[in-house]
């Protein structure tokens, strides 16, 4: 546990961030989960252990983590922003029924033919977002 905490502190410092208890808690929370939580979900989790965090504090911590590319936003639903500490290249699957989001390995898809885009477009990054029903929801509807 202490080793993980030290690794988080070193990561934050290596990115030039001041290590505050709230920033540490937000980043540690995101590293411990794969469900791509909303600000509200992060706040609920953190306030169980650190009951002085506010929504504004969570937002500012996430902003700082995003700016140094330790966290990224995942957008599927209009007006709902989720967060992911897995910043390595990967794709996402979104269940339209239960709204779960799962990581999909980068090499799942064959090479996309980005060279077929119209001339003049310069691609610097891409992500495939797949939508449908997860296995749990599909079983419920069958």
For each residue, the residues with C-beta under 8 A, 3 or more apart:
1: 4 5
2: 5 6
3: 6 7
4: 1 7 8 28
5: 1 2 8 9 24 28
6: 2 3 9 10
7: 3 4 10 11
8: 4 5 11 12 24 27 28 31
9: 5 6 12 13 19 24
10: 6 7 13 14
11: 7 8 14 15 27 70
12: 8 9 15 17 18 19 23 24 27 70
13: 9 10 16 17 19
14: 10 11
15: 11 12 68 69 70
16: 13 68
17: 12 13 23 64 65 68
18: 12 23
19: 9 12 13 23 24
20: 23 24 61
21: 24 25 50
22: 25 26 46 50 53 57 58 61
23: 12 17 18 19 20 26 27 61 64 65
24: 5 8 9 12 19 20 21 27 28
25: 21 22 28 29 46 49 50 53 61
26: 22 23 29 30 42 46 58 61 62 65
27: 8 11 12 23 24 30 31 61 65 70 71 85
28: 4 5 8 24 25 31 32
29: 25 26 32 33 37 42 45 46
30: 26 27 33 37 42 65 71 83 84 85
31: 8 27 28 85
32: 28 29
33: 29 30 37
34: 86 102 103
35: 41 100 101
36: 74 82 83 84 92 101
37: 29 30 33 41 42 45 82 83
38: 41 42 80 81 82 83
39: 42 43 55 58 59 62 81 83
40: 43 44 55
41: 35 37 38 44 45
42: 26 29 30 37 38 39 45 46 58 62 83
43: 39 40 46 47 53 54 55 58
44: 40 41 47 48
45: 29 37 41 42 48 49
46: 22 25 26 29 42 43 49 50 53 58
47: 43 44 50 51 52 53
48: 44 45 51
49: 25 45 46
50: 21 22 25 46 47 53
51: 47 48
52: 47
53: 22 25 43 46 47 50 57 58
54: 43 57 58
55: 39 40 43 58 59
56: 59 60
57: 22 53 54 60 61
58: 22 26 39 42 43 46 53 54 55 61 62
59: 39 55 56 62 63
60: 56 57 63 64
61: 20 22 23 25 26 27 57 58 64 65
62: 26 39 42 58 59 65 66 71 83
63: 59 60 66 67
64: 17 23 60 61 67 68
65: 17 23 26 27 30 61 62 68 70 71
66: 62 63 69 70 71 72 73
67: 63 64
68: 15 16 17 64 65
69: 15 66 72 87
70: 11 12 15 27 65 66 85 87
71: 27 30 62 65 66 83 84 85 87
72: 66 69 83 84 87
73: 66 81 82 83 84
74: 36 81 82 83 84 92 101
75: 80 81 82
76: 80 82 92 94 99 101 129 131
77: 80 99
78:
79:
80: 38 75 76 77
81: 38 39 73 74 75
82: 36 37 38 73 74 75 76 101
83: 30 36 37 38 39 42 62 71 72 73 74
84: 30 36 71 72 73 74 87 103
85: 27 30 31 70 71
86: 34 90 103
87: 69 70 71 72 84
88: 106
89: 106
90: 86 103 104 105 106 127
91: 103 104 105 106 108 109 127 128 129 130
92: 36 74 76 101 102 103 104 127 128 129 130
93: 101 102 104 130 131 132 134
94: 76 99 100 101 129 130 131 132
95: 98 99 100 101 131 132 133 134 137
96: 99 131 132 133
97: 133 134 137 140 141
98: 95 134 136 137
99: 76 77 94 95 96
100: 35 94 95 134
101: 35 36 74 76 82 92 93 94 95
102: 34 92 93 134
103: 34 84 86 90 91 92
104: 90 91 92 93 108 128 130
105: 90 91 108
106: 88 89 90 91
107:
108: 91 104 105
109: 91 112 128
110:
111:
112: 109 126 128
113: 116
114: 117 123 126
115:
116: 113
117: 114 121 123
118: 121
119:
120:
121: 117 118
122:
123: 114 117 126
124:
125:
126: 112 114 123
127: 90 91 92
128: 91 92 104 109 112
129: 76 91 92 94
130: 91 92 93 94 104
131: 76 93 94 95 96
132: 93 94 95 96
133: 95 96 97 137 138 141
134: 93 95 97 98 100 102 137 138
135: 138 139
136: 98 139 140
137: 95 97 98 133 134 140 141
138: 133 134 135 141 142
139: 135 136 142
140: 97 136 137
141: 97 133 137 138
142: 138 139
